[in-house]
Each structure stands twice: as structure tokens, then as C-alpha cells.
Amino acid sequence: TMPVQKDIIRGQTAEIRCTLKRGGEFADTRYTIRYFQSDGKGLLRNDNGTVFKPNDRYPLTKEVFRLYYTSLSTDRQTIDVYVEDSFGRVQQLTFSFNNEKAENKEKSSATVTKVLKDADN
């Protein structure tokens, strides 16, 4: 797992690469993903372009996927991402970003990788 970037500027997008690691293969297991933003303002979307609304659940149909967080504020930003299986088990990941002034940081996408583990482990 690569560490998550600590700084982001308004308008910058961070790419978050995710892999769902299952603890076993269970028939008809379904996964959903949702997020909540406790600090700052931004947008989270998946790799097919769906912009997530806070606390709404979206089906997770791939084991390898990407999320894109775009900063919309100059404040500190924190998002919690939740992956839940059809048995009610939840894995939470928290991403925090500090504001960095645009003149101190070139405007480019950053890449991070997170491995989401099934609650069976």
C-alpha cells in the first residue's frame, strides 16, 4: 500500500487505487461503497464517472477500481470511505488532506493505492 498524499490544493484531483481482497468466495456476496466528508469540501467519483453523494450507497462491481477525490476548498479536508458486504461487515478508510497553496505545488494528479480487506481476515 502506498501512503496517501498529505497535501492538496483547490482544484487538484487525487487518484486512489483500490483492490478488494476477499476473505473467501461466498455465493451472491455483494459489496457497496459510500463516503462521508467531515471536513472541507470536495467531490468523490469512481472510475466510471459516477459522482458520489455523501452517505448514498453505490454498488461495487469490480475488485480492482479507482476513486478520484477533487478538492473544492482551501480548508483541511477529511473523507471516510466505507465498503460494506451483503453480510453487514464494513471496512472504513479515512483520507485527510491539508491545504497547500497553489504556488507551492504544481497542479497534478497524485496516485495512492489502498487495499480493502474483507472482514473475514
Backbone atoms as SQL, in Angstrom:
CREATE TABLE atoms (id INTEGER PRIMARY KEY, chain TEXT, resi INTEGER, resn TEXT, atom TEXT, x REAL, y REAL, z REAL);
INSERT INTO atoms VALUES
  (1, 'A', 1, 'THR', 'N', 0.838, -1.186, 0.000),
  (2, 'A', 1, 'THR', 'CA', 0.000, 0.000, 0.000),
  (3, 'A', 1, 'THR', 'C', 0.876, 1.240, 0.000),
  (4, 'A', 2, 'MET', 'N', 0.612, 2.133, -0.918),
  (5, 'A', 2, 'MET', 'CA', 1.347, 3.393, -0.959),
  (6, 'A', 2, 'MET', 'C', 0.710, 4.370, 0.023),
  (7, 'A', 3, 'PRO', 'N', 1.509, 5.240, 0.628),
  (8, 'A', 3, 'PRO', 'CA', 0.918, 6.233, 1.532),
  (9, 'A', 3, 'PRO', 'C', 0.070, 7.243, 0.757),
  (10, 'A', 4, 'VAL', 'N', -0.891, 7.794, 1.446),
  (11, 'A', 4, 'VAL', 'CA', -1.781, 8.787, 0.858),
  (12, 'A', 4, 'VAL', 'C', -1.121, 10.150, 0.932),
  (13, 'A', 5, 'GLN', 'N', -1.277, 10.936, -0.119),
  (14, 'A', 5, 'GLN', 'CA', -0.714, 12.286, -0.095),
  (15, 'A', 5, 'GLN', 'C', -1.324, 13.071, 1.056),
  (16, 'A', 6, 'LYS', 'N', -0.541, 13.961, 1.646),
  (17, 'A', 6, 'LYS', 'CA', -0.997, 14.749, 2.798),
  (18, 'A', 6, 'LYS', 'C', -1.515, 16.121, 2.392),
  (19, 'A', 7, 'ASP', 'N', -1.068, 16.632, 1.244),
  (20, 'A', 7, 'ASP', 'CA', -1.424, 17.983, 0.823),
  (21, 'A', 7, 'ASP', 'C', -2.188, 17.955, -0.493),
  (22, 'A', 8, 'ILE', 'N', -3.103, 18.900, -0.633),
  (23, 'A', 8, 'ILE', 'CA', -3.882, 19.033, -1.857),
  (24, 'A', 8, 'ILE', 'C', -4.236, 20.506, -2.007),
  (25, 'A', 9, 'ILE', 'N', -4.335, 20.963, -3.246),
  (26, 'A', 9, 'ILE', 'CA', -4.761, 22.340, -3.478),
  (27, 'A', 9, 'ILE', 'C', -6.151, 22.325, -4.104),
  (28, 'A', 10, 'ARG', 'N', -6.836, 23.437, -3.996),
  (29, 'A', 10, 'ARG', 'CA', -8.176, 23.547, -4.571),
  (30, 'A', 10, 'ARG', 'C', -8.105, 23.259, -6.070),
  (31, 'A', 11, 'GLY', 'N', -8.966, 22.378, -6.538),
  (32, 'A', 11, 'GLY', 'CA', -8.993, 22.009, -7.947),
  (33, 'A', 11, 'GLY', 'C', -8.146, 20.796, -8.290),
  (34, 'A', 12, 'GLN', 'N', -7.298, 20.357, -7.378),
  (35, 'A', 12, 'GLN', 'CA', -6.445, 19.192, -7.623),
  (36, 'A', 12, 'GLN', 'C', -7.232, 17.908, -7.387),
  (37, 'A', 13, 'THR', 'N', -6.911, 16.877, -8.158),
  (38, 'A', 13, 'THR', 'CA', -7.558, 15.576, -8.021),
  (39, 'A', 13, 'THR', 'C', -6.546, 14.538, -7.573),
  (40, 'A', 14, 'ALA', 'N', -6.906, 13.781, -6.549),
  (41, 'A', 14, 'ALA', 'CA', -6.084, 12.667, -6.068),
  (42, 'A', 14, 'ALA', 'C', -6.717, 11.370, -6.553),
  (43, 'A', 15, 'GLU', 'N', -5.913, 10.520, -7.182),
  (44, 'A', 15, 'GLU', 'CA', -6.382, 9.211, -7.630),
  (45, 'A', 15, 'GLU', 'C', -6.093, 8.199, -6.530),
  (46, 'A', 16, 'ILE', 'N', -7.102, 7.440, -6.151),
  (47, 'A', 16, 'ILE', 'CA', -6.963, 6.432, -5.099),
  (48, 'A', 16, 'ILE', 'C', -7.225, 5.073, -5.741),
  (49, 'A', 17, 'ARG', 'N', -6.181, 4.257, -5.836),
  (50, 'A', 17, 'ARG', 'CA', -6.309, 2.926, -6.439),
  (51, 'A', 17, 'ARG', 'C', -6.656, 1.921, -5.347),
  (52, 'A', 18, 'CYS', 'N', -7.709, 1.165, -5.579),
  (53, 'A', 18, 'CYS', 'CA', -8.215, 0.244, -4.560),
  (54, 'A', 18, 'CYS', 'C', -8.308, -1.179, -5.102),
  (55, 'A', 19, 'THR', 'N', -8.044, -2.129, -4.219),
  (56, 'A', 19, 'THR', 'CA', -8.220, -3.546, -4.521),
  (57, 'A', 19, 'THR', 'C', -9.012, -4.175, -3.387),
  (58, 'A', 20, 'LEU', 'N', -10.101, -4.820, -3.732),
  (59, 'A', 20, 'LEU', 'CA', -10.926, -5.514, -2.750),
  (60, 'A', 20, 'LEU', 'C', -10.359, -6.916, -2.578),
  (61, 'A', 21, 'LYS', 'N', -9.896, -7.226, -1.376),
  (62, 'A', 21, 'LYS', 'CA', -9.347, -8.547, -1.068),
  (63, 'A', 21, 'LYS', 'C', -10.392, -9.315, -0.274),
  (64, 'A', 22, 'ARG', 'N', -10.929, -10.351, -0.870),
  (65, 'A', 22, 'ARG', 'CA', -11.964, -11.156, -0.220),
  (66, 'A', 22, 'ARG', 'C', -11.327, -12.192, 0.689),
  (67, 'A', 23, 'GLY', 'N', -11.978, -12.466, 1.808),
  (68, 'A', 23, 'GLY', 'CA', -11.513, -13.497, 2.729),
  (69, 'A', 23, 'GLY', 'C', -11.927, -14.882, 2.285),
  (70, 'A', 24, 'GLY', 'N', -12.776, -14.957, 1.283),
  (71, 'A', 24, 'GLY', 'CA', -13.267, -16.214, 0.739),
  (72, 'A', 24, 'GLY', 'C', -14.276, -15.904, -0.346),
  (73, 'A', 25, 'GLU', 'N', -14.627, -16.903, -1.103),
  (74, 'A', 25, 'GLU', 'CA', -15.626, -16.732, -2.163),
  (75, 'A', 25, 'GLU', 'C', -16.966, -17.262, -1.660),
  (76, 'A', 26, 'PHE', 'N', -17.901, -16.366, -1.463),
  (77, 'A', 26, 'PHE', 'CA', -19.229, -16.738, -0.998),
  (78, 'A', 26, 'PHE', 'C', -20.234, -16.392, -2.088),
  (79, 'A', 27, 'ALA', 'N', -21.128, -17.315, -2.384),
  (80, 'A', 27, 'ALA', 'CA', -22.114, -17.111, -3.441),
  (81, 'A', 27, 'ALA', 'C', -22.969, -15.886, -3.146),
  (82, 'A', 28, 'ASP', 'N', -23.179, -15.094, -4.167),
  (83, 'A', 28, 'ASP', 'CA', -24.073, -13.934, -4.111),
  (84, 'A', 28, 'ASP', 'C', -23.637, -12.837, -3.143),
  (85, 'A', 29, 'THR', 'N', -22.363, -12.798, -2.743),
  (86, 'A', 29, 'THR', 'CA', -21.898, -11.700, -1.894),
  (87, 'A', 29, 'THR', 'C', -21.852, -10.428, -2.729),
  (88, 'A', 30, 'ARG', 'N', -22.464, -9.378, -2.220),
  (89, 'A', 30, 'ARG', 'CA', -22.487, -8.090, -2.900),
  (90, 'A', 30, 'ARG', 'C', -21.782, -7.062, -2.027),
  (91, 'A', 31, 'TYR', 'N', -21.176, -6.076, -2.679),
  (92, 'A', 31, 'TYR', 'CA', -20.460, -5.021, -1.977),
  (93, 'A', 31, 'TYR', 'C', -21.015, -3.670, -2.398),
  (94, 'A', 32, 'THR', 'N', -21.041, -2.749, -1.437),
  (95, 'A', 32, 'THR', 'CA', -21.414, -1.369, -1.729),
  (96, 'A', 32, 'THR', 'C', -20.330, -0.453, -1.188),
  (97, 'A', 33, 'ILE', 'N', -20.305, 0.763, -1.725),
  (98, 'A', 33, 'ILE', 'CA', -19.341, 1.762, -1.283),
  (99, 'A', 33, 'ILE', 'C', -20.090, 3.064, -1.029),
  (100, 'A', 34, 'ARG', 'N', -19.668, 3.794, -0.009),
  (101, 'A', 34, 'ARG', 'CA', -20.235, 5.109, 0.303),
  (102, 'A', 34, 'ARG', 'C', -19.147, 5.930, 0.963),
  (103, 'A', 35, 'TYR', 'N', -19.389, 7.229, 1.100),
  (104, 'A', 35, 'TYR', 'CA', -18.411, 8.075, 1.782),
  (105, 'A', 35, 'TYR', 'C', -19.116, 9.178, 2.556),
  (106, 'A', 36, 'PHE', 'N', -18.356, 9.762, 3.481),
  (107, 'A', 36, 'PHE', 'CA', -18.813, 10.912, 4.254),
  (108, 'A', 36, 'PHE', 'C', -17.648, 11.884, 4.363),
  (109, 'A', 37, 'GLN', 'N', -17.913, 13.168, 4.162),
  (110, 'A', 37, 'GLN', 'CA', -16.866, 14.186, 4.278),
  (111, 'A', 37, 'GLN', 'C', -17.109, 14.989, 5.544),
  (112, 'A', 38, 'SER', 'N', -16.210, 14.824, 6.530),
  (113, 'A', 38, 'SER', 'CA', -16.376, 15.505, 7.818),
  (114, 'A', 38, 'SER', 'C', -15.711, 16.872, 7.857),
  (115, 'A', 39, 'ASP', 'N', -14.710, 17.103, 7.016),
  (116, 'A', 39, 'ASP', 'CA', -14.013, 18.398, 6.966),
  (117, 'A', 39, 'ASP', 'C', -13.814, 18.808, 5.518),
  (118, 'A', 40, 'GLY', 'N', -13.946, 20.119, 5.260),
  (119, 'A', 40, 'GLY', 'CA', -13.684, 20.647, 3.927),
  (120, 'A', 40, 'GLY', 'C', -14.802, 20.363, 2.948),
  (121, 'A', 41, 'LYS', 'N', -14.468, 20.550, 1.665),
  (122, 'A', 41, 'LYS', 'CA', -15.458, 20.356, 0.612),
  (123, 'A', 41, 'LYS', 'C', -14.754, 19.785, -0.608),
  (124, 'A', 42, 'GLY', 'N', -15.369, 18.765, -1.192),
  (125, 'A', 42, 'GLY', 'CA', -14.796, 18.156, -2.381),
  (126, 'A', 42, 'GLY', 'C', -15.777, 17.193, -3.014),
  (127, 'A', 43, 'LEU', 'N', -15.336, 16.586, -4.112),
  (128, 'A', 43, 'LEU', 'CA', -16.143, 15.610, -4.829),
  (129, 'A', 43, 'LEU', 'C', -15.404, 14.290, -4.886),
  (130, 'A', 44, 'LEU', 'N', -16.139, 13.201, -4.714),
  (131, 'A', 44, 'LEU', 'CA', -15.571, 11.867, -4.876),
  (132, 'A', 44, 'LEU', 'C', -16.332, 11.179, -5.998),
  (133, 'A', 45, 'ARG', 'N', -15.581, 10.616, -6.948),
  (134, 'A', 45, 'ARG', 'CA', -16.205, 9.889, -8.046),
  (135, 'A', 45, 'ARG', 'C', -15.451, 8.591, -8.271),
  (136, 'A', 46, 'ASN', 'N', -16.103, 7.659, -8.949),
  (137, 'A', 46, 'ASN', 'CA', -15.437, 6.399, -9.244),
  (138, 'A', 46, 'ASN', 'C', -14.881, 6.415, -10.660),
  (139, 'A', 47, 'ASP', 'N', -14.286, 5.300, -11.067),
  (140, 'A', 47, 'ASP', 'CA', -13.607, 5.264, -12.356),
  (141, 'A', 47, 'ASP', 'C', -14.549, 5.196, -13.556),
  (142, 'A', 48, 'ASN', 'N', -15.856, 5.069, -13.337),
  (143, 'A', 48, 'ASN', 'CA', -16.776, 5.162, -14.473),
  (144, 'A', 48, 'ASN', 'C', -17.466, 6.523, -14.523),
  (145, 'A', 49, 'GLY', 'N', -17.023, 7.458, -13.672),
  (146, 'A', 49, 'GLY', 'CA', -17.510, 8.831, -13.724),
  (147, 'A', 49, 'GLY', 'C', -18.653, 9.166, -12.789),
  (148, 'A', 50, 'THR', 'N', -19.172, 8.198, -12.047),
  (149, 'A', 50, 'THR', 'CA', -20.266, 8.462, -11.116),
  (150, 'A', 50, 'THR', 'C', -19.777, 9.328, -9.965),
  (151, 'A', 51, 'VAL', 'N', -20.402, 10.489, -9.783),
  (152, 'A', 51, 'VAL', 'CA', -20.073, 11.365, -8.658),
  (153, 'A', 51, 'VAL', 'C', -20.902, 10.905, -7.468),
  (154, 'A', 52, 'PHE', 'N', -20.216, 10.568, -6.380),
  (155, 'A', 52, 'PHE', 'CA', -20.894, 10.060, -5.190),
  (156, 'A', 52, 'PHE', 'C', -21.545, 11.197, -4.412),
  (157, 'A', 53, 'LYS', 'N', -22.714, 10.920, -3.859),
  (158, 'A', 53, 'LYS', 'CA', -23.361, 11.815, -2.907),
  (159, 'A', 53, 'LYS', 'C', -23.051, 11.266, -1.523),
  (160, 'A', 54, 'PRO', 'N', -22.744, 12.141, -0.554),
  (161, 'A', 54, 'PRO', 'CA', -22.400, 11.655, 0.789),
  (162, 'A', 54, 'PRO', 'C', -23.479, 10.738, 1.356),
  (163, 'A', 55, 'ASN', 'N', -23.029, 9.624, 1.926),
  (164, 'A', 55, 'ASN', 'CA', -23.852, 8.620, 2.605),
  (165, 'A', 55, 'ASN', 'C', -24.771, 7.807, 1.703),
  (166, 'A', 56, 'ASP', 'N', -24.758, 8.035, 0.398),
  (167, 'A', 56, 'ASP', 'CA', -25.515, 7.174, -0.513),
  (168, 'A', 56, 'ASP', 'C', -24.666, 5.956, -0.845),
  (169, 'A', 57, 'ARG', 'N', -25.300, 4.793, -0.900),
  (170, 'A', 57, 'ARG', 'CA', -24.581, 3.550, -1.232),
  (171, 'A', 57, 'ARG', 'C', -24.596, 3.337, -2.747),
  (172, 'A', 58, 'TYR', 'N', -23.451, 2.870, -3.253),
  (173, 'A', 58, 'TYR', 'CA', -23.307, 2.563, -4.669),
  (174, 'A', 58, 'TYR', 'C', -22.780, 1.139, -4.805),
  (175, 'A', 59, 'PRO', 'N', -23.289, 0.370, -5.772),
  (176, 'A', 59, 'PRO', 'CA', -22.797, -0.996, -5.943),
  (177, 'A', 59, 'PRO', 'C', -21.325, -0.996, -6.341),
  (178, 'A', 60, 'LEU', 'N', -20.595, -1.917, -5.772),
  (179, 'A', 60, 'LEU', 'CA', -19.178, -2.093, -6.093),
  (180, 'A', 60, 'LEU', 'C', -19.091, -3.403, -6.866),
  (181, 'A', 61, 'THR', 'N', -18.862, -3.314, -8.164),
  (182, 'A', 61, 'THR', 'CA', -18.948, -4.489, -9.023),
  (183, 'A', 61, 'THR', 'C', -17.591, -5.029, -9.455),
  (184, 'A', 62, 'LYS', 'N', -16.516, -4.301, -9.152),
  (185, 'A', 62, 'LYS', 'CA', -15.172, -4.734, -9.547),
  (186, 'A', 62, 'LYS', 'C', -14.300, -4.894, -8.313),
  (187, 'A', 63, 'GLU', 'N', -13.356, -5.816, -8.372),
  (188, 'A', 63, 'GLU', 'CA', -12.427, -5.999, -7.258),
  (189, 'A', 63, 'GLU', 'C', -11.264, -5.022, -7.324),
  (190, 'A', 64, 'VAL', 'N', -10.948, -4.526, -8.504),
  (191, 'A', 64, 'VAL', 'CA', -9.911, -3.509, -8.680),
  (192, 'A', 64, 'VAL', 'C', -10.607, -2.286, -9.260),
  (193, 'A', 65, 'PHE', 'N', -10.500, -1.159, -8.562),
  (194, 'A', 65, 'PHE', 'CA', -11.195, 0.048, -9.001),
  (195, 'A', 65, 'PHE', 'C', -10.433, 1.279, -8.537),
  (196, 'A', 66, 'ARG', 'N', -10.829, 2.421, -9.061),
  (197, 'A', 66, 'ARG', 'CA', -10.199, 3.690, -8.698),
  (198, 'A', 66, 'ARG', 'C', -11.258, 4.677, -8.233),
  (199, 'A', 67, 'LEU', 'N', -10.860, 5.486, -7.272),
  (200, 'A', 67, 'LEU', 'CA', -11.667, 6.607, -6.809),
  (201, 'A', 67, 'LEU', 'C', -10.882, 7.873, -7.101),
  (202, 'A', 68, 'TYR', 'N', -11.598, 8.966, -7.363),
  (203, 'A', 68, 'TYR', 'CA', -10.955, 10.247, -7.636),
  (204, 'A', 68, 'TYR', 'C', -11.566, 11.291, -6.719),
  (205, 'A', 69, 'TYR', 'N', -10.727, 11.893, -5.869),
  (206, 'A', 69, 'TYR', 'CA', -11.189, 12.952, -4.970),
  (207, 'A', 69, 'TYR', 'C', -10.674, 14.280, -5.509),
  (208, 'A', 70, 'THR', 'N', -11.591, 15.227, -5.737),
  (209, 'A', 70, 'THR', 'CA', -11.228, 16.562, -6.208),
  (210, 'A', 70, 'THR', 'C', -11.535, 17.572, -5.117),
  (211, 'A', 71, 'SER', 'N', -10.524, 18.343, -4.733),
  (212, 'A', 71, 'SER', 'CA', -10.674, 19.363, -3.700),
  (213, 'A', 71, 'SER', 'C', -11.459, 20.553, -4.233),
  (214, 'A', 72, 'LEU', 'N', -12.429, 21.008, -3.446),
  (215, 'A', 72, 'LEU', 'CA', -13.214, 22.193, -3.796),
  (216, 'A', 72, 'LEU', 'C', -13.073, 23.288, -2.751),
  (217, 'A', 73, 'SER', 'N', -12.103, 23.158, -1.849),
  (218, 'A', 73, 'SER', 'CA', -11.950, 24.173, -0.806),
  (219, 'A', 73, 'SER', 'C', -10.479, 24.376, -0.477),
  (220, 'A', 74, 'THR', 'N', -10.231, 25.405, 0.310),
  (221, 'A', 74, 'THR', 'CA', -8.862, 25.708, 0.742),
  (222, 'A', 74, 'THR', 'C', -8.658, 25.322, 2.199),
  (223, 'A', 75, 'ASP', 'N', -9.602, 24.570, 2.755),
  (224, 'A', 75, 'ASP', 'CA', -9.514, 24.121, 4.141),
  (225, 'A', 75, 'ASP', 'C', -8.958, 22.704, 4.199),
  (226, 'A', 76, 'ARG', 'N', -8.657, 22.265, 5.414),
  (227, 'A', 76, 'ARG', 'CA', -8.299, 20.861, 5.634),
  (228, 'A', 76, 'ARG', 'C', -9.505, 20.013, 5.231),
  (229, 'A', 77, 'GLN', 'N', -9.244, 18.862, 4.626),
  (230, 'A', 77, 'GLN', 'CA', -10.313, 18.013, 4.126),
  (231, 'A', 77, 'GLN', 'C', -10.125, 16.585, 4.619),
  (232, 'A', 78, 'THR', 'N', -11.226, 15.983, 5.053),
  (233, 'A', 78, 'THR', 'CA', -11.202, 14.597, 5.518),
  (234, 'A', 78, 'THR', 'C', -12.407, 13.876, 4.938),
  (235, 'A', 79, 'ILE', 'N', -12.151, 12.702, 4.345),
  (236, 'A', 79, 'ILE', 'CA', -13.246, 11.861, 3.876),
  (237, 'A', 79, 'ILE', 'C', -13.080, 10.463, 4.460),
  (238, 'A', 80, 'ASP', 'N', -14.200, 9.859, 4.802),
  (239, 'A', 80, 'ASP', 'CA', -14.239, 8.468, 5.239),
  (240, 'A', 80, 'ASP', 'C', -14.936, 7.675, 4.141),
  (241, 'A', 81, 'VAL', 'N', -14.284, 6.609, 3.678),
  (242, 'A', 81, 'VAL', 'CA', -14.844, 5.737, 2.649),
  (243, 'A', 81, 'VAL', 'C', -15.190, 4.410, 3.314),
  (244, 'A', 82, 'TYR', 'N', -16.400, 3.922, 3.064),
  (245, 'A', 82, 'TYR', 'CA', -16.884, 2.681, 3.670),
  (246, 'A', 82, 'TYR', 'C', -17.223, 1.675, 2.574),
  (247, 'A', 83, 'VAL', 'N', -16.678, 0.466, 2.700),
  (248, 'A', 83, 'VAL', 'CA', -17.050, -0.644, 1.825),
  (249, 'A', 83, 'VAL', 'C', -17.759, -1.664, 2.702),
  (250, 'A', 84, 'GLU', 'N', -18.971, -2.033, 2.285),
  (251, 'A', 84, 'GLU', 'CA', -19.789, -2.949, 3.089),
  (252, 'A', 84, 'GLU', 'C', -20.204, -4.142, 2.234),
  (253, 'A', 85, 'ASP', 'N', -20.162, -5.333, 2.842),
  (254, 'A', 85, 'ASP', 'CA', -20.621, -6.516, 2.114),
  (255, 'A', 85, 'ASP', 'C', -22.074, -6.816, 2.472),
  (256, 'A', 86, 'SER', 'N', -22.659, -7.777, 1.769),
  (257, 'A', 86, 'SER', 'CA', -24.076, -8.092, 1.968),
  (258, 'A', 86, 'SER', 'C', -24.349, -8.779, 3.301),
  (259, 'A', 87, 'PHE', 'N', -23.299, -9.082, 4.068),
  (260, 'A', 87, 'PHE', 'CA', -23.457, -9.642, 5.413),
  (261, 'A', 87, 'PHE', 'C', -23.392, -8.554, 6.486),
  (262, 'A', 88, 'GLY', 'N', -23.226, -7.287, 6.068),
  (263, 'A', 88, 'GLY', 'CA', -23.193, -6.175, 7.006),
  (264, 'A', 88, 'GLY', 'C', -21.823, -5.836, 7.554),
  (265, 'A', 89, 'ARG', 'N', -20.780, -6.503, 7.072),
  (266, 'A', 89, 'ARG', 'CA', -19.420, -6.187, 7.537),
  (267, 'A', 89, 'ARG', 'C', -18.903, -4.974, 6.783),
  (268, 'A', 90, 'VAL', 'N', -18.256, -4.053, 7.522),
  (269, 'A', 90, 'VAL', 'CA', -17.827, -2.772, 6.963),
  (270, 'A', 90, 'VAL', 'C', -16.327, -2.595, 7.139),
  (271, 'A', 91, 'GLN', 'N', -15.674, -2.092, 6.096),
  (272, 'A', 91, 'GLN', 'CA', -14.266, -1.690, 6.154),
  (273, 'A', 91, 'GLN', 'C', -14.236, -0.183, 5.924),
  (274, 'A', 92, 'GLN', 'N', -13.599, 0.563, 6.836),
  (275, 'A', 92, 'GLN', 'CA', -13.529, 2.017, 6.719),
  (276, 'A', 92, 'GLN', 'C', -12.102, 2.451, 6.431),
  (277, 'A', 93, 'LEU', 'N', -11.964, 3.399, 5.504),
  (278, 'A', 93, 'LEU', 'CA', -10.685, 4.044, 5.214),
  (279, 'A', 93, 'LEU', 'C', -10.885, 5.543, 5.348),
  (280, 'A', 94, 'THR', 'N', -9.934, 6.221, 5.996),
  (281, 'A', 94, 'THR', 'CA', -10.013, 7.669, 6.170),
  (282, 'A', 94, 'THR', 'C', -8.869, 8.324, 5.413),
  (283, 'A', 95, 'PHE', 'N', -9.196, 9.353, 4.648),
  (284, 'A', 95, 'PHE', 'CA', -8.204, 10.119, 3.901),
  (285, 'A', 95, 'PHE', 'C', -8.272, 11.560, 4.373),
  (286, 'A', 96, 'SER', 'N', -7.125, 12.133, 4.765),
  (287, 'A', 96, 'SER', 'CA', -7.055, 13.524, 5.215),
  (288, 'A', 96, 'SER', 'C', -6.069, 14.281, 4.344),
  (289, 'A', 97, 'PHE', 'N', -6.454, 15.490, 3.972),
  (290, 'A', 97, 'PHE', 'CA', -5.624, 16.339, 3.130),
  (291, 'A', 97, 'PHE', 'C', -5.508, 17.715, 3.764),
  (292, 'A', 98, 'ASN', 'N', -4.299, 18.251, 3.814),
  (293, 'A', 98, 'ASN', 'CA', -4.077, 19.623, 4.247),
  (294, 'A', 98, 'ASN', 'C', -4.054, 20.511, 3.018),
  (295, 'A', 99, 'ASN', 'N', -4.494, 21.753, 3.175),
  (296, 'A', 99, 'ASN', 'CA', -4.441, 22.701, 2.078),
  (297, 'A', 99, 'ASN', 'C', -2.998, 23.115, 1.843),
  (298, 'A', 100, 'GLU', 'N', -2.625, 23.203, 0.583),
  (299, 'A', 100, 'GLU', 'CA', -1.312, 23.729, 0.220),
  (300, 'A', 100, 'GLU', 'C', -1.531, 24.769, -0.863),
  (301, 'A', 101, 'LYS', 'N', -0.860, 25.892, -0.754),
  (302, 'A', 101, 'LYS', 'CA', -1.046, 26.977, -1.710),
  (303, 'A', 101, 'LYS', 'C', -0.594, 26.554, -3.104),
  (304, 'A', 102, 'ALA', 'N', -1.329, 27.011, -4.119),
  (305, 'A', 102, 'ALA', 'CA', -1.070, 26.603, -5.499),
  (306, 'A', 102, 'ALA', 'C', 0.342, 26.946, -5.946),
  (307, 'A', 103, 'GLU', 'N', 0.890, 28.064, -5.478),
  (308, 'A', 103, 'GLU', 'CA', 2.232, 28.441, -5.929),
  (309, 'A', 103, 'GLU', 'C', 3.314, 27.527, -5.358),
  (310, 'A', 104, 'ASN', 'N', 2.986, 26.771, -4.310),
  (311, 'A', 104, 'ASN', 'CA', 3.956, 25.859, -3.706),
  (312, 'A', 104, 'ASN', 'C', 3.849, 24.441, -4.250),
  (313, 'A', 105, 'LYS', 'N', 2.843, 24.179, -5.048),
  (314, 'A', 105, 'LYS', 'CA', 2.610, 22.807, -5.506),
  (315, 'A', 105, 'LYS', 'C', 2.159, 22.841, -6.955),
  (316, 'A', 106, 'GLU', 'N', 2.809, 22.079, -7.813),
  (317, 'A', 106, 'GLU', 'CA', 2.335, 22.044, -9.189),
  (318, 'A', 106, 'GLU', 'C', 1.038, 21.258, -9.243),
  (319, 'A', 107, 'LYS', 'N', 0.154, 21.680, -10.109),
  (320, 'A', 107, 'LYS', 'CA', -1.189, 21.107, -10.178),
  (321, 'A', 107, 'LYS', 'C', -1.151, 19.816, -10.991),
  (322, 'A', 108, 'SER', 'N', -1.067, 18.696, -10.310),
  (323, 'A', 108, 'SER', 'CA', -1.035, 17.407, -10.988),
  (324, 'A', 108, 'SER', 'C', -1.801, 16.394, -10.154),
  (325, 'A', 109, 'SER', 'N', -2.179, 15.314, -10.776),
  (326, 'A', 109, 'SER', 'CA', -2.877, 14.251, -10.056),
  (327, 'A', 109, 'SER', 'C', -1.878, 13.423, -9.279),
  (328, 'A', 110, 'ALA', 'N', -2.245, 13.052, -8.086),
  (329, 'A', 110, 'ALA', 'CA', -1.412, 12.178, -7.260),
  (330, 'A', 110, 'ALA', 'C', -2.057, 10.804, -7.240),
  (331, 'A', 111, 'THR', 'N', -1.239, 9.788, -7.112),
  (332, 'A', 111, 'THR', 'CA', -1.735, 8.423, -7.113),
  (333, 'A', 111, 'THR', 'C', -1.432, 7.764, -5.789),
  (334, 'A', 112, 'VAL', 'N', -2.439, 7.132, -5.209),
  (335, 'A', 112, 'VAL', 'CA', -2.261, 6.358, -3.985),
  (336, 'A', 112, 'VAL', 'C', -2.928, 5.009, -4.190),
  (337, 'A', 113, 'THR', 'N', -2.495, 4.040, -3.449),
  (338, 'A', 113, 'THR', 'CA', -3.063, 2.702, -3.545),
  (339, 'A', 113, 'THR', 'C', -3.515, 2.261, -2.171),
  (340, 'A', 114, 'LYS', 'N', -4.700, 1.739, -2.094),
  (341, 'A', 114, 'LYS', 'CA', -5.226, 1.194, -0.846),
  (342, 'A', 114, 'LYS', 'C', -5.740, -0.207, -1.120),
  (343, 'A', 115, 'VAL', 'N', -5.519, -1.085, -0.198),
  (344, 'A', 115, 'VAL', 'CA', -6.048, -2.436, -0.291),
  (345, 'A', 115, 'VAL', 'C', -7.175, -2.558, 0.721),
  (346, 'A', 116, 'LEU', 'N', -8.356, -2.879, 0.232),
  (347, 'A', 116, 'LEU', 'CA', -9.514, -3.063, 1.094),
  (348, 'A', 116, 'LEU', 'C', -9.623, -4.545, 1.390),
  (349, 'A', 117, 'LYS', 'N', -9.618, -4.889, 2.658),
  (350, 'A', 117, 'LYS', 'CA', -9.684, -6.293, 3.041),
  (351, 'A', 117, 'LYS', 'C', -11.078, -6.633, 3.516),
  (352, 'A', 118, 'ASP', 'N', -11.536, -7.788, 3.097),
  (353, 'A', 118, 'ASP', 'CA', -12.822, -8.303, 3.542),
  (354, 'A', 118, 'ASP', 'C', -12.744, -8.547, 5.047),
  (355, 'A', 119, 'ALA', 'N', -13.833, -8.422, 5.732),
  (356, 'A', 119, 'ALA', 'CA', -13.858, -8.564, 7.190),
  (357, 'A', 119, 'ALA', 'C', -13.594, -9.994, 7.649),
  (358, 'A', 120, 'ASP', 'N', -13.494, -10.947, 6.729),
  (359, 'A', 120, 'ASP', 'CA', -13.226, -12.336, 7.108),
  (360, 'A', 120, 'ASP', 'C', -11.807, -12.537, 7.608),
  (361, 'A', 121, 'ASN', 'N', -10.897, -11.634, 7.306),
  (362, 'A', 121, 'ASN', 'CA', -9.485, -11.789, 7.705),
  (363, 'A', 121, 'ASN', 'C', -9.254, -11.338, 9.114);
